[in-house]
Amino acid sequence: MSSASRDGAGNVSDGSSTRSLSEISDEETVRVGVDLVSAARRNIGFLRVVAESDWLHHKPTISEAIRRYDKLWMPLISDLTVGSTLQMVLPPIDIEWVWFCHTLNPVSYRQYCESRFSKLIGKPAIFNEENEEYALTRCRDIWISRYPSESFENELGSDESASCVTNEELLSQVLKLRNLYTKFAEPYMLETIYLISARKRYKRFLYLMQRFSYGCGRLVPASDILLMWVNHQSYPMVYEADMREMEGDMGKVAAVWEEVNEEEMEETKKLWVKTFDQPYETAGGETNIGAAKVKPPVHWEVADDDVNVRYKSMLPRFLLEVCVFVKLDSKTKAMQGNKSCEFLRLRTVRCHRELKIDKQVSTFPLESWHKAWHLYCEFGTRGVVLDLRDRGGRCFKGSKIKENVTFLWNDLLRSTSLALEREIEQRVRVVSSITPPVQASYLLKCVPDQVTDDSGAMISDVILRMNQYHPQEGRWLSRTVLDHAGRECFVVRMRVGDGFWRRGAETPTAVAAKVVGTATPIEPSEQWNASWKFSTGDELMIHWEASTSQSGLRCHLKTETSSGTTVKLLVGRKMQYQRRNTGSRNKEYEENTNIVEADQLEGEGEEDGFMTLVRFSEDNPIGKATALLNWKLLVVEFSPEEDAVFVLLLCISILRSVSEMRKEDVGNLLIRRRLKEARLGDRDWASVILHPSSCSPSISSPHLQLWYCNAKAVMASDDNSRLPTSSYSLVEGGDKLFKRGLISFLSYDNQTIHSMIFQTCNNVGNQTSCLSNIQARLGKLDNNNPTSILKAALEATLNEARLAIDMVTKFNTLSVSLREQIAIQDCKELLDFSVSELAWSLAEMNKIRAGSRSVHTEGNLKAWLSAALSNQDTCLEGFEGTDRRLARFIKGSLAEVTQLIGNVLTLYSQLHSLPFKPTRNTTTKNKPNPTLNVPKWMTEGDKDLLVSDLNGMHVDAVVALDGTGRYNTIAQAIYEAPSYSNRRNYGPGGSLSGRVQWPGYHKIRDASAANFFTVGRFIDGMSWLPSTGITFTVGLSN
C-alpha cells in the first residue's frame, strides 16, 4: 500500500493509503424499521422542551402524570389501536414524557401492555411539525369527548399533593431519566450528517450483538450509538419486530440509566476493533463512563436565534470536535529499537502555526487503537497535519520530517462516517474523526487605538502653523474591537475632553462609519455610585464598596424586556464558566503545570474583573448565562442570542465607572497606541482548545485552554511597554487630560434633563444615530442645561431638513407627469420654508441662551416651530391626484423631520415648566436705554431689537455702503429676495394657472404715494431717531 505524502507545493497526494470508514461494507442484515435520523431530531427537540419545563419535574406533577398515563391515556390509545395500525394522535407533554421513559425499558413495557391490554401498544412515528399539531389537536378532541371531567393538560401545581402512585417502578424510572437531555444536548447532534453517521455505527453495533451477544459480557454503547438506541426503543412495536428478526440479546447492553465499569467498556472496545478493525470511539461518540468520565471544556448550547446578524462587521464562529487515533502495525515492533527517536507532531493547517504537539512513536501500543489527541478546533483552521519526524543524532536539537498526512475538514465532512483513515510509511495507521461544525459563542476583545476627535477621525502627529488648516476638535479615547480571528468589528470611543488642534500634512483616518450604540452617564440614585443609560433602553447602576477586601463591585440592570424576564450581572465566573473539575486523570497535570488561573494572578480576588450576565424567565427560573465579561481586560464571550453591542457597553461602562470611583487607571485606558500583538495566524484566539484528556505537563501554552482559565496570559500583548507615554504627541493631550477625563464624568443638576436628551429622539426611526448626533452637538457646548439640549436638538433638526431637501431634489428626474413635477417643486419650496423657520427658531434659541426673557422672543420661537411643523404635511398633500409613487419614497424622510420638530416643541413646553430658568448672561450693555426716546407705537420687542448687539443676531441680509455687507443698496437686497407664491390652492376649482408670479417687491412710481413710506412719516423718525445717532433722511431725496 502506497503512502500519502505532501508534494513540494504543499498539496497532499493520496494514493491507495486513504481509506474512508464509509467504504467498509454496511451490514445490511440488520434492518431498522423506523427512520432513526428523523426520529432523533424530533426526540432531541422533545427532550429539550422537557428539560426546560421545570414544572414537569416536581414530584407531585410526575405522580399526577403517571396517574393520567396509566388510568386515562393507555386505555384510550389501546382502544384506538387496531392491529398494527397506529392512530395519528399525540398525548399532552406530561403523558408523553412518562410514555417515553416507560418505553426505554422494553421488557417492563411489554409485560405491562400484555398484562393489561393483551397486546403491545406502539407509538406513531410523527416527525413533521404540522402533523404533530394535527395529532395533538385530534387527541384533545377525543380526550374531551371521552373524559369530559378530566383536564387535557396537567393542571396540578408543584405545591399541591397528588394521589398515591401505584406504579413505583415507573416513578423511579422517570426520576432517573430527568437529566436525559444532558446526554444529547450537544448542538452537533441535531446535524443530519452526524445522525447519518450515528445510524451507521448503531447498525454495526446491532450486528455486533447479533454475532457475539451469547459469548460476551455486558456491552457499553458510545454516546452516538446510545442516541440511536434510545430513539429505536421509543417506538416499541418497531423495536420489538427488529429485535425479533435480529435474534440478538439486547439485554446485555448497558441501559442509559445504568452504571458500568471500565472493564466492560474496554471489552466493548476490543470486540469492536476485532470485528471492524476501527477505533470504537469517535468525535461525538465517546465512552466517558465511571472513573474515566471527563467533562468537555467547551460549553455548547443550541442557539435558537442569532441577534448579531444585523451587524455586518461580525462573522459567526464555528467549532468542531476532533479526535485522532493512532495504531502501529506489527512491522514497527521489529524496527522499534532503531526508531526510538521518531515522533508524531500534530499541527493545524491554518490559524495556529505555533501549535506543535509531539508524541513519541514508541509510546503508542502495538496492534491496538490509541486516542492520541482530542481537541476542539475552529472551522477556520481548515484541518490538521500529522508529521512523522526524526530527531536525528544527539548533537542536533532539531528534527527532520520524514512524511506527513493531512486531514482537511471538508474531506471529512464528505465522508458519511465523518472519519478518514490515512497511513504513514505503511506502518503507522491514523484515523481522524470530527463532529459537524456548529456555531459557538462569540469572542470579542478591545485593544487600544489612537486618539480621535469629535468626528471620529484619528489625530495626526504633525503640527503646522496656526490658522492654515481647519481645526480638529475634541479628544476621544478609542478602542478597536477585534473578534476571535483578529477582524475589526467595532470601535469604542470615550469622550475625555474638548479643545482643538491644527491638522498637519498627515491625513486623519476615519474610524467609525455608523453608530450602533451609545452609553450616557446619568445622575445615580442614593444607593448607587454611578448610572448609565444605554441606547438599547437599558439602564446600568453600579455600586463600589472600596472598604471591602474583595472588589466590592455590585451592578443592577433595568432592562426593557418583556414581563416575567429579568437580567442580572453576577460578580465572578458563574454557571458554565466556573472552573471545572477535569477528573483524576489530569491531577498530575494540574499539580506540575506552570499554568495558573487568573484568580491566582489577580491579587484582589479570585474572580476579580469577571462578571456573568444571566437571564431569568418564567420557563427558566434557574437562569441561563448568556455572556461572560472581564471589564478589566475588556474581553467578552457571549452566546449568539445575546446582543454584542449591549455586552460591550456593559463592559466599557463598568470600567469607566470603577476608574472614576477608584481614581486610578484600572484597565489601562491611558494606553493610546495600538500595541504589538501576535501575527495573524500564529495563535489566533481560541482557534484550538485541548480536551483535558490530551493535556500533559509538557504542554504549557495558555492559548490551548479556555481563555477565562488564564485570561491575563491569553490577552497579554507582545509589547512589553504597557504605557508608552513618552511616544505620545502633545496634540493628543497629555496624561493629565485623559486622567481628568476618565475620572470626571458629566454632571447634571436634575434627572429631568436626562429624560429630555432621550426625548429629542423619541419615536424617531434611527434612534441610536439621532442620540449620537445630539450627544456630539452637546459635547461642543459649554455646559449641558435645558437650553443647550434645545439648541442641539434644533441644530440636528435643521440638518435633517436640509438632507430632506437634497433627497427630494433627487426624485425630480423620476417624475413622469407635470403634476408630479409641480408637487416636487412645491415640496422643495415648503422644505425651504422649514429650513428658514428652523434657522429663525435657532436664532431665537441663541437669544434665550444669552439671557433674553422677551415674550416676543419666546413667542417667535414657538410660532416658527409651529409653522415648520405643518410644511411637511402640506408637501404630501400636493401629491393628491397622482399615483403617490413618489410620495411613498419621500414620506419617511418628511416624517422624520416632522417628528423631530414635534419633539423640539414638546421640549420647549417642558422647558417653561421646569423649576429653574435658563442660564442668563445678559450684560448692561445689551439692556435698553431708559432715556431712549422711541415712538409709543413701538413694541418692547422692537425696542430690544433696536438696541441689541448685532453679534449672534440672525440676519437675512446685510446692506452696507462700504462693501462689508452682502448688498450695497437696499434695492439690491429687495430684488434678490425670494418670490412670493400662493399655497394650498388645491381642490375643486383650484387652477394652478392663476398662480401669482409677483417678485419680492412692488415699484411705486407716484411720489405722493411713496411719500407715505418715508422715515419722517411712516415711522415718525424725527421724534426719536436723532437720539440714536443714526444718520437718516426724513423725506424723499431727489
LOZA-58445 format. One line per 5 residues: for each residue x, y, z of C-alpha. Coordinates in steps of 0.5 Angstrom, whole numbers. Example, Ala and Ser with C-alpha at 12.3 -4.5 7.8 and 13.67 -1.06 7.14 Angstrom:
// residues 2
25/-9/16 | 27/-2/14;
***
This chain:
// residues 1038
0/0/0 | 3/7/-2 | 3/12/3 | 0/19/3 | 5/25/3;
6/32/1 | 9/35/-5 | 13/41/-6 | 7/45/-7 | 4/43/0;
-1/39/-3 | -3/32/0 | -2/26/-5 | -7/21/-3 | -6/14/-6;
-9/8/-4 | -7/9/3 | -13/13/4 | -19/9/7 | -26/12/9;
-30/9/14 | -36/9/9 | -32/4/5 | -33/-1/10 | -39/-5/8;
-45/-4/11 | -48/-10/15 | -55/-10/11 | -57/-16/15 | -59/-11/21;
-66/-8/19 | -69/-2/23 | -76/-1/21 | -76/7/23 | -73/13/20;
-68/14/26 | -65/20/23 | -72/24/23 | -74/21/30 | -67/23/33;
-68/30/31 | -75/30/34 | -74/27/40 | -68/31/42 | -72/37/41;
-78/34/45 | -72/32/51 | -70/40/51 | -77/42/52 | -78/37/58;
-71/39/61 | -73/47/60 | -80/45/63 | -78/46/71 | -85/45/73;
-85/38/70 | -80/35/75 | -84/37/81 | -85/30/84 | -93/32/85;
-93/33/78 | -90/27/76 | -94/23/80 | -100/26/77 | -97/25/70;
-96/18/72 | -104/17/74 | -106/20/68 | -102/16/64 | -104/9/67;
-111/11/68 | -113/15/62 | -108/15/56 | -106/8/56 | -113/5/56;
-115/11/51 | -109/9/46 | -111/2/47 | -118/3/44 | -115/7/38;
-110/2/36 | -113/-4/32 | -108/-9/30 | -101/-6/27 | -105/1/25;
-103/7/29 | -107/13/30 | -105/20/29 | -105/22/36 | -100/25/41;
-102/26/48 | -100/32/53 | -93/33/54 | -93/30/61 | -96/24/59;
-91/24/53 | -85/24/58 | -88/19/62 | -89/14/56 | -82/16/53;
-79/14/60 | -83/7/60 | -81/5/53 | -74/6/55 | -75/-1/59;
-77/-5/53 | -78/-11/58 | -82/-8/63 | -86/-4/58 | -88/-10/54;
-90/-14/60 | -94/-8/62 | -98/-8/56 | -99/-15/55 | -102/-16/63;
-107/-10/62 | -109/-10/54 | -106/-17/52 | -102/-13/46 | -96/-9/45;
-98/-2/44 | -94/2/39 | -93/10/38 | -94/13/32 | -88/16/28;
-90/23/27 | -84/28/25 | -87/33/22 | -89/40/26 | -95/41/22;
-97/33/23 | -95/34/31 | -100/40/31 | -106/36/28 | -104/30/32;
-105/34/39 | -111/37/37 | -114/31/35 | -112/28/41 | -115/34/45;
-122/33/42 | -122/25/43 | -120/26/50 | -125/32/52 | -130/27/49;
-128/21/53 | -126/25/59 | -130/31/60 | -129/32/67 | -121/31/66;
-117/37/64 | -113/35/58 | -107/39/61 | -104/37/67 | -106/43/72;
-103/40/79 | -99/46/82 | -92/44/85 | -94/45/92 | -101/41/91;
-101/34/93 | -102/28/88 | -106/22/89 | -101/16/91 | -97/13/86;
-99/5/84 | -93/4/79 | -87/6/84 | -82/2/79 | -85/7/73;
-84/13/78 | -77/11/80 | -75/11/72 | -78/17/71 | -74/21/76;
-68/17/74 | -68/20/67 | -70/27/69 | -63/29/66 | -63/25/60;
-63/31/55 | -56/33/58 | -53/27/55 | -56/29/48 | -55/37/49;
-49/38/44 | -52/42/38 | -48/38/33 | -53/32/35 | -58/36/31;
-54/36/25 | -56/31/19 | -49/29/17 | -48/27/25 | -54/23/25;
-53/19/19 | -46/17/22 | -49/15/28 | -54/11/25 | -49/7/21;
-45/6/27 | -51/4/31 | -53/-2/26 | -46/-4/26 | -47/-5/34;
-53/-9/33 | -49/-13/28 | -44/-14/34 | -49/-16/38 | -52/-21/33;
-46/-25/33 | -43/-24/40 | -48/-23/45 | -48/-30/47 | -41/-30/48;
-39/-24/52 | -41/-19/58 | -45/-13/58 | -43/-8/53 | -43/-1/53;
-45/4/48 | -42/10/46 | -46/17/46 | -48/17/39 | -50/9/39;
-54/11/45 | -57/16/42 | -60/12/36 | -61/6/41 | -66/11/46;
-70/13/39 | -70/6/37 | -73/4/44 | -78/10/44 | -82/6/38;
-84/0/42 | -87/-4/36 | -82/-3/31 | -76/-4/36 | -80/-11/38;
-80/-13/31 | -73/-11/29 | -70/-15/35 | -74/-21/34 | -71/-21/27;
-64/-20/29 | -65/-25/34 | -60/-22/39 | -60/-21/46 | -60/-13/47;
-61/-14/55 | -53/-15/55 | -53/-7/53 | -52/-2/59 | -58/2/59;
-58/9/59 | -59/10/67 | -54/4/69 | -47/5/72 | -42/1/68;
-35/0/70 | -28/1/66 | -27/-7/65 | -34/-7/61 | -32/-1/57;
-25/-4/55 | -28/-11/53 | -33/-7/48 | -28/-3/45 | -24/-9/44;
-29/-13/41 | -31/-7/36 | -24/-7/34 | -23/-14/33 | -30/-14/29;
-28/-8/24 | -21/-6/26 | -23/1/27 | -23/5/34 | -29/5/38;
-29/12/40 | -30/18/35 | -31/25/36 | -38/26/39 | -38/19/40;
-34/18/47 | -35/13/52 | -34/17/58 | -36/13/64 | -34/12/71;
-27/14/73 | -26/16/66 | -31/21/66 | -28/28/64 | -33/34/63;
-31/37/56 | -28/44/57 | -33/47/51 | -40/49/53 | -44/49/47;
-52/50/47 | -57/50/42 | -58/57/40 | -65/59/37 | -63/66/34;
-57/70/33 | -59/77/34 | -52/79/32 | -53/78/24 | -55/85/24;
-48/87/25 | -45/86/18 | -38/87/21 | -39/81/26 | -38/74/23;
-40/68/27 | -35/63/30 | -36/55/28 | -33/50/33 | -32/43/32;
-29/37/36 | -23/33/33 | -21/26/35 | -14/23/32 | -13/16/33;
-6/12/32 | -5/5/31 | 2/2/30 | 3/-5/25 | 7/-11/27;
12/-8/23 | 14/-3/28 | 16/-8/33 | 22/-10/29 | 24/-3/28;
23/-1/35 | 30/-1/37 | 32/4/31 | 26/8/31 | 26/11/39;
28/18/36 | 22/18/32 | 16/22/34 | 9/25/31 | 7/32/31;
0/35/31 | -1/42/28 | -6/46/24 | -7/48/17 | -8/55/19;
-10/60/25 | -5/57/30 | 2/56/27 | 5/56/34 | 1/49/35;
6/43/36 | 4/38/40 | 9/32/40 | 8/25/42 | 14/19/42;
12/14/37 | 15/9/42 | 9/11/47 | 4/8/42 | 2/1/44;
2/-4/38 | -4/-7/35 | -9/-3/38 | -12/4/37 | -10/9/42;
-13/16/42 | -7/21/41 | -10/27/41 | -17/30/43 | -18/37/42;
-23/43/39 | -22/47/33 | -25/53/30 | -27/51/23 | -22/57/20;
-16/52/22 | -18/48/16 | -15/42/18 | -10/38/22 | -3/36/19;
1/30/22 | 8/30/21 | 13/24/22 | 19/27/25 | 26/24/27;
30/28/32 | 37/26/29 | 43/25/33 | 45/27/40 | 49/33/37;
43/36/34 | 37/39/37 | 32/40/31 | 29/35/28 | 27/33/20;
21/31/17 | 20/24/14 | 13/24/12 | 6/27/13 | -1/27/12;
-7/32/12 | -14/31/14 | -18/37/12 | -25/39/15 | -28/39/8;
-26/32/6 | -28/29/13 | -35/32/12 | -36/29/5 | -35/22/9;
-42/19/11 | -38/17/18 | -34/23/19 | -28/20/19 | -22/18/15;
-16/14/15 | -9/15/13 | -3/11/13 | 5/13/14 | 10/9/12;
6/3/11 | 7/2/19 | 3/8/22 | -4/8/21 | -8/14/23;
-16/15/24 | -18/22/25 | -26/24/26 | -30/30/27 | -36/33/29;
-40/37/24 | -38/45/26 | -43/49/30 | -44/56/32 | -40/57/38;
-40/63/43 | -38/70/40 | -31/72/43 | -29/80/43 | -23/84/46;
-22/91/46 | -15/93/44 | -12/100/45 | -12/105/39 | -10/112/37;
-14/118/40 | -20/121/36 | -23/128/35 | -31/129/35 | -32/127/28;
-29/120/29 | -22/122/26 | -15/120/28 | -11/126/31 | -4/127/27;
2/128/30 | 4/134/25 | 3/141/27 | 4/146/22 | 3/154/23;
-3/156/26 | -9/159/22 | -7/155/16 | -12/149/17 | -19/147/20;
-18/146/27 | -20/139/29 | -24/139/36 | -25/134/42 | -21/129/45;
-24/121/45 | -20/115/47 | -21/110/42 | -21/102/43 | -22/98/37;
-26/91/38 | -23/85/35 | -26/78/34 | -23/71/35 | -20/72/28;
-17/79/29 | -22/82/25 | -24/89/27 | -32/89/29 | -33/96/32;
-30/102/35 | -31/104/42 | -30/112/43 | -30/115/50 | -30/123/51;
-25/126/55 | -24/133/53 | -25/139/49 | -20/143/45 | -18/143/38;
-11/143/34 | -9/144/27 | -8/139/23 | -1/138/19 | 1/134/13;
-2/127/15 | -9/126/14 | -13/123/19 | -17/117/18 | -24/116/20;
-25/110/25 | -33/110/25 | -38/110/20 | -44/108/24 | -46/109/31;
-49/103/33 | -50/104/41 | -48/109/46 | -48/110/54 | -49/116/57;
-48/117/64 | -54/120/69 | -55/122/76 | -55/116/80 | -60/115/86;
-57/115/93 | -55/108/94 | -51/107/87 | -45/111/86 | -46/111/78;
-51/110/73 | -51/109/65 | -57/110/60 | -56/106/54 | -58/107/47;
-62/100/48 | -66/103/53 | -63/99/59 | -60/102/65 | -54/100/69;
-53/102/76 | -46/101/79 | -44/101/87 | -37/100/89 | -35/99/96;
-28/101/97 | -27/99/104 | -28/91/103 | -22/86/102 | -26/84/95;
-27/88/89 | -34/90/93 | -37/91/86 | -44/91/85 | -49/92/79;
-56/92/78 | -59/92/71 | -66/95/69 | -68/93/62 | -74/94/57;
-75/87/56 | -82/83/57 | -85/82/63 | -83/76/67 | -76/76/65;
-70/79/69 | -63/80/68 | -57/80/73 | -50/82/73 | -47/77/78;
-40/78/80 | -35/73/78 | -35/67/73 | -42/63/74 | -45/57/72;
-42/54/66 | -36/59/66 | -34/56/73 | -27/53/74 | -29/45/72;
-26/39/76 | -22/36/70 | -22/29/74 | -17/25/77 | -14/23/70;
-11/30/70 | -9/31/77 | -2/30/76 | -2/35/70 | -5/41/75;
0/40/80 | 6/40/75 | 4/45/70 | 6/52/71 | 0/55/68;
-4/58/74 | -11/61/73 | -13/68/73 | -15/68/80 | -8/67/83;
-5/72/79 | -10/78/81 | -9/80/88 | -16/83/90 | -20/76/89;
-20/70/85 | -26/73/81 | -23/80/80 | -25/83/74 | -30/78/71;
-38/78/71 | -43/74/69 | -49/76/65 | -55/71/67 | -62/72/64;
-68/69/68 | -75/68/66 | -81/64/68 | -80/58/64 | -72/58/66;
-72/61/74 | -65/58/75 | -63/63/70 | -58/62/64 | -51/65/63;
-51/69/56 | -45/72/57 | -38/73/61 | -34/79/61 | -28/82/64;
-28/89/65 | -21/90/67 | -19/87/61 | -24/89/56 | -26/82/54;
-33/79/53 | -35/72/51 | -43/71/49 | -48/67/46 | -51/68/39;
-57/70/43 | -54/76/47 | -53/83/43 | -46/84/42 | -47/92/43;
-50/91/50 | -45/87/53 | -39/92/50 | -43/98/53 | -43/94/60;
-36/92/60 | -34/99/58 | -39/103/63 | -36/99/69 | -29/100/67;
-30/108/66 | -34/108/73 | -29/104/77 | -24/108/74 | -27/114/77;
-29/112/84 | -22/109/85 | -19/115/82 | -14/111/78 | -13/107/71;
-16/101/73 | -16/98/66 | -10/101/62 | -15/106/59 | -9/111/59;
-6/107/53 | -7/111/47 | -3/107/42 | -4/100/38 | 0/95/42;
4/90/38 | 0/83/38 | 2/76/35 | 2/76/28 | -5/74/25;
-5/66/24 | 1/65/29 | -4/63/35 | -11/66/34 | -15/67/40;
-19/60/42 | -17/57/35 | -15/51/38 | -17/48/45 | -15/42/48;
-19/37/52 | -17/35/59 | -15/28/57 | -10/31/52 | -7/36/57;
0/34/60 | 5/37/64 | 10/38/57 | 4/43/54 | 5/50/58;
1/54/53 | -4/58/56 | -7/59/49 | -9/52/49 | -14/53/54;
-21/57/55 | -19/64/55 | -22/65/62 | -18/60/66 | -12/64/65;
-14/71/62 | -9/75/63 | -4/71/60 | -8/70/54 | -10/77/53;
-3/80/54 | 0/84/49 | 7/82/46 | 9/89/47 | 13/90/54;
12/97/54 | 5/97/57 | 5/105/58 | 9/108/52 | 7/115/55;
14/118/52 | 11/117/45 | 5/121/45 | 4/127/42 | 2/134/45;
-3/135/40 | -7/129/43 | -7/131/50 | -2/129/56 | -4/124/61;
-7/130/66 | -12/131/61 | -14/124/60 | -14/122/67 | -18/128/69;
-23/126/63 | -23/119/66 | -25/120/73 | -29/126/71 | -36/125/68;
-41/129/66 | -45/132/72 | -53/134/72 | -57/138/76 | -64/135/75;
-66/128/73 | -71/132/68 | -65/134/64 | -63/127/62 | -70/125/60;
-70/131/56 | -64/128/52 | -67/122/50 | -74/126/49 | -71/129/43;
-70/123/39 | -77/120/41 | -81/116/36 | -75/117/31 | -73/112/26;
-66/111/28 | -66/113/35 | -59/111/36 | -56/115/31 | -60/121/33;
-58/120/40 | -51/120/38 | -52/126/34 | -55/130/40 | -49/128/44;
-44/130/39 | -47/137/39 | -48/138/46 | -41/136/47 | -39/142/44;
-43/147/48 | -40/150/55 | -45/146/59 | -51/142/59 | -57/145/61;
-64/145/58 | -63/151/53 | -57/147/51 | -61/141/49 | -66/145/46;
-60/148/42 | -57/142/40 | -64/139/38 | -65/145/34 | -59/144/30;
-60/137/29 | -67/138/26 | -64/144/22 | -59/139/19 | -64/133/18;
-69/138/14 | -63/140/9 | -62/133/8 | -69/132/6 | -69/138/1;
-63/134/-2 | -67/128/-2 | -73/131/-5 | -69/134/-11 | -66/127/-13;
-73/125/-14 | -74/131/-19 | -72/126/-25 | -76/121/-23 | -83/125/-24;
-87/122/-30 | -92/128/-30 | -93/135/-30 | -97/134/-24 | -91/131/-20;
-86/136/-22 | -90/141/-19 | -91/137/-13 | -84/136/-12 | -82/144/-13;
-87/145/-8 | -84/140/-3 | -77/144/-4 | -80/150/-3 | -84/148/3;
-78/145/6 | -74/151/4 | -79/155/9 | -78/150/14 | -70/151/14;
-71/158/14 | -76/158/20 | -72/153/24 | -66/158/23 | -70/163/26;
-72/159/31 | -65/157/33 | -63/165/33 | -69/166/38 | -66/160/42;
-59/163/42 | -62/170/45 | -65/165/50 | -59/162/52 | -56/169/52;
-61/171/57 | -67/174/54 | -73/174/57 | -77/178/52 | -84/175/51;
-83/176/43 | -77/172/43 | -81/166/46 | -87/167/42 | -83/168/36;
-79/161/37 | -86/158/38 | -89/161/32 | -84/159/27 | -83/152/30;
-91/151/29 | -90/154/22 | -85/149/20 | -89/143/23 | -94/144/18;
-90/144/12 | -88/137/11 | -96/135/11 | -97/141/6 | -92/138/2;
-95/131/2 | -102/134/0 | -99/136/-6 | -99/129/-9 | -106/129/-9;
-109/127/-16 | -102/123/-17 | -101/115/-16 | -97/117/-10 | -91/113/-12;
-86/119/-11 | -90/121/-4 | -88/114/-1 | -81/115/-3 | -80/121/1;
-85/120/6 | -80/117/11 | -75/123/11 | -81/128/12 | -84/124/18;
-77/124/21 | -77/132/20 | -84/133/23 | -82/128/29 | -76/132/31;
-80/139/30 | -85/136/35 | -80/133/40 | -77/140/40 | -84/144/41;
-85/139/47 | -78/140/50 | -80/148/49 | -86/147/53 | -82/143/58;
-77/148/59 | -82/153/61 | -85/148/66 | -78/147/69 | -77/149/77;
-71/153/74 | -70/158/69 | -65/158/63 | -58/161/64 | -58/169/64;
-51/172/61 | -55/179/60 | -50/185/61 | -52/192/62 | -49/194/55;
-55/190/52 | -60/193/56 | -65/198/53 | -63/205/55 | -69/208/59;
-68/215/57 | -68/213/49 | -74/217/46 | -78/212/42 | -85/213/39;
-91/210/43 | -93/205/38 | -86/201/38 | -87/195/42 | -82/192/47;
-79/187/42 | -78/193/37 | -74/197/43 | -70/191/44 | -68/189/37;
-66/197/36 | -61/197/42 | -59/190/42 | -52/188/40 | -51/185/33;
-46/180/35 | -50/173/35 | -56/176/31 | -60/172/26 | -59/177/20;
-62/175/13 | -59/181/9 | -53/186/11 | -53/192/7 | -47/197/8;
-45/202/3 | -37/201/5 | -38/194/2 | -37/190/8 | -44/187/8;
-48/183/3 | -51/188/-1 | -49/196/-3 | -56/198/-3 | -63/196/0;
-66/196/-7 | -61/190/-9 | -63/186/-3 | -70/187/-4 | -69/185/-11;
-66/178/-9 | -71/177/-4 | -75/170/-5 | -81/171/-10 | -88/170/-6;
-93/165/-8 | -100/162/-6 | -100/156/-3 | -105/151/-1 | -109/152/-8;
-111/145/-9 | -118/142/-9 | -124/143/-13 | -123/150/-17 | -116/151/-15;
-113/152/-22 | -105/153/-22 | -106/157/-28 | -108/163/-23 | -101/162/-19;
-99/169/-17 | -92/171/-20 | -90/177/-17 | -83/179/-15 | -81/180/-8;
-82/188/-8 | -87/193/-12 | -85/199/-15 | -89/206/-13 | -88/211/-19;
-92/216/-15 | -88/221/-11 | -95/223/-7 | -96/215/-5 | -88/214/-4;
-88/220/1 | -93/216/6 | -87/211/7 | -81/216/8 | -78/216/15;
-81/222/17 | -88/220/16 | -88/212/16 | -84/211/23 | -84/218/26;
-77/219/25 | -76/226/27 | -79/224/34 | -74/219/36 | -68/218/31;
-64/224/33 | -63/221/40 | -60/214/37 | -54/218/33 | -57/214/26;
-56/218/20 | -62/219/16 | -66/223/11 | -73/225/13 | -77/225/6;
-76/223/-1 | -69/225/-4 | -68/228/-11;
***
